[in-house]
Amino acid sequence: MVALDVSGKSFSTEDLAGKIADFRQRGDNLSLLVGGPDGLGAECLTRASERWSLSALTFPHPLVRVVITEQFYRAISIIKGHPYHRS
């Protein structure tokens, strides 16, 4: 489990691709925990193996889903060798 938390680690898209590739290579499933307006509870944060930050800003849930989907799409494209426009 990975907690999306404002105090978590920020990644570039290339770094995220590397993290996803690591999960895939190990055969690990990836579950993302998204908190409410006040963030995640202490128990959720304790159980998570990592904390990732999308931004220091607060986003509504529907926008978080869009941002995560877009970033995972870009990360998987990088993993598959598709040219990334920032490279």
N, CA, C and O of each residue as an XYZ file, in Angstrom:
348
protein
N       0.835     -1.179      0.000
C       0.000      0.000      0.000
C       0.877      1.239      0.000
O       1.884      1.316      0.704
N       0.470      2.195     -0.801
C       1.145      3.485     -0.860
C       0.123      4.552     -0.487
O      -0.949      4.640     -1.087
N       0.468      5.357      0.507
C      -0.408      6.438      0.949
C      -0.077      7.699      0.172
O       1.085      8.101      0.097
N      -1.089      8.322     -0.405
C      -0.897      9.631     -1.014
C      -1.048     10.649      0.110
O      -2.121     10.819      0.688
N       0.063     11.318      0.397
C       0.119     12.186      1.566
C       0.962     13.406      1.246
O       2.013     13.287      0.616
N       0.518     14.563      1.668
C       1.214     15.814      1.364
C       2.660     15.785      1.869
O       3.526     16.446      1.296
N       2.925     15.031      2.927
C       4.287     14.967      3.461
C       5.117     13.844      2.842
O       6.248     13.600      3.263
N       4.552     13.156      1.834
C       5.262     12.061      1.188
C       6.308     12.546      0.207
O       6.534     13.747      0.059
N       6.939     11.600     -0.457
C       7.990     11.897     -1.428
C       7.374     12.279     -2.769
O       6.434     11.638     -3.240
N       7.912     13.322     -3.369
C       7.476     13.744     -4.706
C       8.352     13.080     -5.755
O       9.541     12.855     -5.530
N       7.765     12.769     -6.893
C       8.486     12.107     -7.978
C       8.273     12.850     -9.287
O       7.223     13.453     -9.509
N       9.268     12.801    -10.141
C       9.062     13.196    -11.528
C       8.349     12.034    -12.213
O       8.247     10.949    -11.640
N       7.863     12.246    -13.412
C       7.201     11.164    -14.132
C       8.179     10.023    -14.401
O       7.809      8.852    -14.311
N       9.410     10.358    -14.726
C      10.425      9.323    -14.959
C      10.698      8.523    -13.687
O      10.852      7.303    -13.739
N      10.759      9.211    -12.544
C      10.969      8.518    -11.269
C       9.788      7.610    -10.941
O       9.974      6.493    -10.459
N       8.580      8.091    -11.203
C       7.387      7.282    -10.971
C       7.421      6.031    -11.844
O       7.060      4.946    -11.390
N       7.851      6.181    -13.085
C       7.984      5.017    -13.979
C       8.940      3.994    -13.371
O       8.683      2.792    -13.425
N      10.026      4.464    -12.803
C      10.979      3.562    -12.152
C      10.367      2.850    -10.963
O      10.586      1.652    -10.781
N       9.592      3.578    -10.139
C       8.940      2.960     -8.987
C       7.933      1.894     -9.443
O       7.879      0.803     -8.877
N       7.146      2.217    -10.460
C       6.162      1.255    -10.967
C       6.869      0.036    -11.549
O       6.440     -1.097    -11.333
N       7.939      0.267    -12.278
C       8.711     -0.852    -12.842
C       9.254     -1.747    -11.732
O       9.270     -2.970    -11.873
N       9.696     -1.148    -10.635
C      10.185     -1.938     -9.494
C       9.069     -2.803     -8.908
O       9.277     -3.983     -8.627
N       7.880     -2.212     -8.724
C       6.744     -2.984     -8.213
C       6.438     -4.149     -9.150
O       6.229     -5.277     -8.704
N       6.416     -3.869    -10.439
C       6.095     -4.905    -11.428
C       7.148     -6.000    -11.434
O       6.815     -7.183    -11.512
N       8.419     -5.615    -11.353
C       9.502     -6.601    -11.394
C       9.443     -7.529    -10.177
O       9.729     -8.722    -10.285
N       9.074     -6.979     -9.032
C       8.962     -7.790     -7.813
C       7.664     -8.592     -7.789
O       7.509     -9.489     -6.960
N       6.731     -8.279     -8.686
C       5.438     -8.960     -8.699
C       4.506     -8.453     -7.617
O       3.543     -9.131     -7.259
N       4.780     -7.269     -7.091
C       3.953     -6.685     -6.040
C       2.745     -5.971     -6.630
O       2.829     -5.357     -7.694
N       1.635     -6.061     -5.934
C       0.466     -5.256     -6.279
C       0.664     -3.864     -5.716
O       1.365     -3.682     -4.721
N       0.055     -2.897     -6.345
C       0.147     -1.518     -5.893
C      -1.253     -1.019     -5.565
O      -2.126     -0.979     -6.431
N      -1.457     -0.641     -4.317
C      -2.722     -0.057     -3.873
C      -2.431      1.344     -3.371
O      -1.522      1.552     -2.568
N      -3.213      2.302     -3.850
C      -3.036      3.692     -3.439
C      -4.124      4.068     -2.447
O      -5.301      3.781     -2.667
N      -3.731      4.706     -1.363
C      -4.669      5.205     -0.365
C      -4.809      6.705     -0.545
O      -3.822      7.440     -0.495
N      -6.038      7.158     -0.756
C      -6.322      8.576     -0.932
C      -7.159      9.029      0.257
O      -8.201      8.443      0.549
N      -6.705     10.061      0.933
C      -7.401     10.548      2.115
C      -8.472     11.561      1.780
O      -8.621     11.988      0.635
N      -9.203     11.930      2.793
C     -10.228     12.955      2.669
C      -9.621     14.338      2.831
O      -8.402     14.489      2.748
N     -10.439     15.336      3.059
C      -9.958     16.715      3.178
C      -8.924     16.901      4.295
O      -8.080     17.794      4.227
N      -9.000     16.046      5.322
C      -8.047     16.138      6.430
C      -6.908     15.134      6.301
O      -6.138     14.941      7.242
N      -6.800     14.502      5.150
C      -5.731     13.529      4.938
C      -6.116     12.149      5.435
O      -7.279     11.880      5.733
N      -5.121     11.282      5.519
C      -5.334      9.913      5.981
C      -5.124      9.835      7.482
O      -4.366     10.614      8.059
N      -5.803      8.889      8.101
C      -5.628      8.662      9.529
C      -4.272      8.044      9.835
O      -3.608      7.502      8.952
N      -3.878      8.132     11.082
C      -2.574      7.624     11.516
C      -2.420      6.132     11.227
O      -1.335      5.690     10.848
N      -3.487      5.349     11.401
C      -3.412      3.902     11.156
C      -3.114      3.613      9.681
O      -2.306      2.738      9.370
N      -3.757      4.339      8.788
C      -3.503      4.157      7.348
C      -2.059      4.518      7.007
O      -1.389      3.796      6.268
N      -1.592      5.618      7.542
C      -0.221      6.046      7.258
C       0.794      5.051      7.810
O       1.832      4.815      7.191
N       0.503      4.470      8.962
C       1.401      3.482      9.567
C       1.445      2.198      8.749
O       2.507      1.594      8.597
N       0.306      1.782      8.227
C       0.236      0.527      7.462
C       0.829      0.646      6.061
O       1.222     -0.359      5.467
N       0.895      1.847      5.536
C       1.419      2.040      4.176
C       2.925      1.782      4.158
O       3.645      2.147      5.087
N       3.379      1.152      3.088
C       4.815      0.885      2.964
C       5.579      2.109      2.491
O       6.779      2.232      2.731
N       4.871      3.026      1.808
C       5.493      4.251      1.311
C       4.465      5.371      1.343
O       3.258      5.136      1.397
N       4.977      6.597      1.307
C       4.122      7.777      1.196
C       4.583      8.574     -0.016
O       5.754      8.936     -0.136
N       3.641      8.839     -0.908
C       3.923      9.641     -2.095
C       3.105     10.914     -2.035
O       1.972     10.915     -1.551
N       3.683     11.998     -2.528
C       2.973     13.267     -2.593
C       2.751     13.656     -4.047
O       3.680     13.631     -4.854
N       1.524     14.014     -4.373
C       1.237     14.547     -5.705
C       1.603     16.020     -5.770
O       2.017     16.523     -6.814
N       1.446     16.711     -4.634
C       1.672     18.150     -4.585
C       1.497     18.603     -3.144
O       0.942     17.879     -2.318
N       1.971     19.793     -2.855
C       1.711     20.392     -1.549
C       0.294     20.964     -1.498
O      -0.189     21.352     -0.434
N      -0.363     21.013     -2.650
C      -1.730     21.519     -2.729
C      -2.729     20.435     -2.338
O      -2.403     19.248     -2.368
N      -3.933     20.836     -1.975
C      -5.021     19.910     -1.688
C      -5.910     19.820     -2.923
O      -6.315     20.840     -3.481
N      -6.214     18.575     -3.353
C      -7.038     18.356     -4.534
C      -8.313     17.612     -4.160
O      -8.297     16.809     -3.227
N      -9.414     17.857     -4.862
C     -10.617     17.044     -4.662
C     -10.399     15.640     -5.239
O      -9.613     15.451     -6.168
N     -11.109     14.664     -4.672
C     -10.943     13.269     -5.105
C     -11.055     13.065     -6.608
O     -10.219     12.366     -7.182
N     -12.058     13.649     -7.276
C     -12.140     13.416     -8.727
C     -10.890     13.894     -9.474
O     -10.472     13.264    -10.446
N     -10.307     14.973     -9.037
C      -9.099     15.466     -9.696
C      -7.900     14.559     -9.400
O      -7.063     14.334    -10.274
N      -7.816     14.046     -8.189
C      -6.731     13.111     -7.843
C      -6.788     11.897     -8.759
O      -5.755     11.431     -9.238
N      -7.984     11.384     -9.003
C      -8.116     10.216     -9.889
C      -7.622     10.528    -11.294
O      -6.965      9.699    -11.924
N      -7.936     11.717    -11.783
C      -7.483     12.114    -13.126
C      -5.962     12.256    -13.149
O      -5.310     11.760    -14.067
N      -5.397     12.923    -12.156
C      -3.944     13.129    -12.110
C      -3.215     11.793    -12.011
O      -2.237     11.570    -12.725
N      -3.674     10.909    -11.144
C      -3.042      9.592    -10.994
C      -3.148      8.795    -12.291
O      -2.171      8.183    -12.723
N      -4.313      8.798    -12.906
C      -4.492      8.061    -14.160
C      -3.553      8.581    -15.236
O      -2.912      7.794    -15.932
N      -3.465      9.887    -15.378
C      -2.574     10.482    -16.378
C      -1.112     10.140    -16.096
O      -0.373      9.778    -17.012
N      -0.698     10.251    -14.859
C       0.694      9.978    -14.527
C       1.037      8.498    -14.696
O       2.137      8.162    -15.133
N       0.104      7.616    -14.353
C       0.358      6.194    -14.568
C       0.407      5.879    -16.059
O       1.227      5.068    -16.491
N      -0.447      6.500    -16.841
C      -0.395      6.320    -18.297
C       0.973      6.742    -18.826
O       1.593      6.011    -19.599
N       1.440      7.907    -18.417
C       2.752      8.379    -18.867
C       3.868      7.454    -18.392
O       4.786      7.136    -19.148
N       3.782      7.024    -17.129
C       4.819      6.141    -16.585
C       4.870      4.816    -17.341
O       5.954      4.339    -17.676
N       3.720      4.221    -17.611
C       3.690      2.949    -18.350
C       4.201      3.155    -19.773
O       4.877      2.282    -20.317
N       3.888      4.300    -20.383
C       4.411      4.604    -21.718
C       5.929      4.648    -21.695
O       6.577      4.139    -22.611
N       6.505      5.249    -20.662
C       7.970      5.300    -20.528
C       8.525      3.896    -20.365
O       9.513      3.543    -21.008
N       7.898      3.083    -19.506
C       8.360      1.712    -19.269
C       8.351      0.914    -20.567
O       9.246      0.102    -20.804
N       7.341      1.142    -21.411
C       7.226      0.409    -22.685
C       8.126      0.976    -23.777
O       8.138      0.469    -24.899
N       8.884      2.037    -23.450
C       9.824      2.574    -24.416
C       9.263      3.648    -25.340
O       9.941      4.078    -26.273
N       8.041      4.079    -25.089
C       7.461      5.146    -25.906
C       8.182      6.452    -25.567
O       8.436      6.726    -24.394
N       8.510      7.248    -26.561
C       9.219      8.503    -26.266
C       8.386      9.413    -25.351
O       7.177      9.558    -25.530
N       9.041     10.002    -24.398
C       8.394     10.913    -23.472
C       8.759     12.336    -23.879
O       9.931     12.620    -24.125
N       7.796     13.219    -23.955
C       8.030     14.530    -24.522
C       9.013     15.372    -23.727
O       9.525     16.361    -24.250
N       9.292     15.014    -22.485
C      10.233     15.789    -21.654
C      11.665     15.271    -21.766
O      12.597     15.936    -21.314
N      11.846     14.126    -22.345
C      13.189     13.532    -22.414
C      14.030     14.159    -23.490
O      15.183     13.771    -23.677
